[in-house]
């Protein structure tokens, strides 16, 4: 079993309240879950108006599939016009690594 995760640091556009931030981040998280069948959540910069941290994880039998999904998630977020992807950190491990 292979487990992969990705942390995305996102800079939002013209956002002046946490309510406006949530109106952008919630649909992104829902789109990630729906499009890629992964676990995703807002995980960082919760009290900042213009920054968001989004984390996602995937489990699969094949490492290549995990890498492909993580690449697709990063490209999906980078292609969204309403914000800028500042950085992406990722990791992958095998259940045998324990």
N, C-alpha and C positions, 0 to 999 in steps of 0.2 A: 504494500500500500504506500502510495506517495502522497505527501501533504505539501501544498504550496500556499504561500501567503504573499500579499502585497500591501504596502502602506503607501498611500498617495497623499502628498501635501499639495493642497489646491489654494490658489489665490482667486477670490471671487471678484467680480466686477464692481459696479456701483451699488454697494450694499451698505446700508446705514443702520440696520437693526438686526437683532437675532432672529426676529420673525421673518424678515426678508431673506436672511441666510438660510433658514430652515426651508423656505419655499423653493430654494434652489437645490439644496443638498438632499432633501427627502426624495424628490423624484429621481435624482441621480442614483441613489442607493437602490430604489425600487427597480430602476431600469437595469442596473447591474445584476440584481437577483433574478429578474425575469429573463434577461437576454442570455445570461451565461449559466444559469442554474447553480449559483454559488452562494455562499454566506457573505454578507456585506453589511457594514454598519458605519456610522459616523463615529470616529474613534479619537479624534484629537482636535485641539483648538476650539473647544466647545464654547468658550466665553468670548472669542474674538469674532468681530463682525465680518471681516474680509478674508479670513483664513478658515480652512476646513481640513480635517484629517479624515480620510476614508480608508477603511481596511477591508480586505476581502480574502477569502480562503477557498481552496478547492482540494478535494480528495479524489484520487483516481488510481487505477491499477497500473498505469503506465506513466513514467516520468515525462515523456514527450508530450502527452496530453496535458499534463499540469503546466508545463512551460508554455504550450500553445495558448491555453486559457489565460494565463497571466499576461502574456504578450497582448492578447486580444483585449483584455480589460484595460491595460495601460493605453493602448491605441484608442480605444473607445472614449476614455476620459480625456485624453489629449486632443481628440477631435471635437470636443464640445466647445461651441463658441462663447458660452456664457461665463467661462472662467479659464484660468491658465493653470496647467499642471507644472508645479515648481520642481517636484522631485518624486521619485518612486523608488522605494526600497522593497526588496523581495527576498524570499527564502524558500528553499525546497528541502525536504528531508524524507527519508525512507523510514517506515516503521521499524525496520531492522536496525536503525541507527541508535536505538535506545540502549 
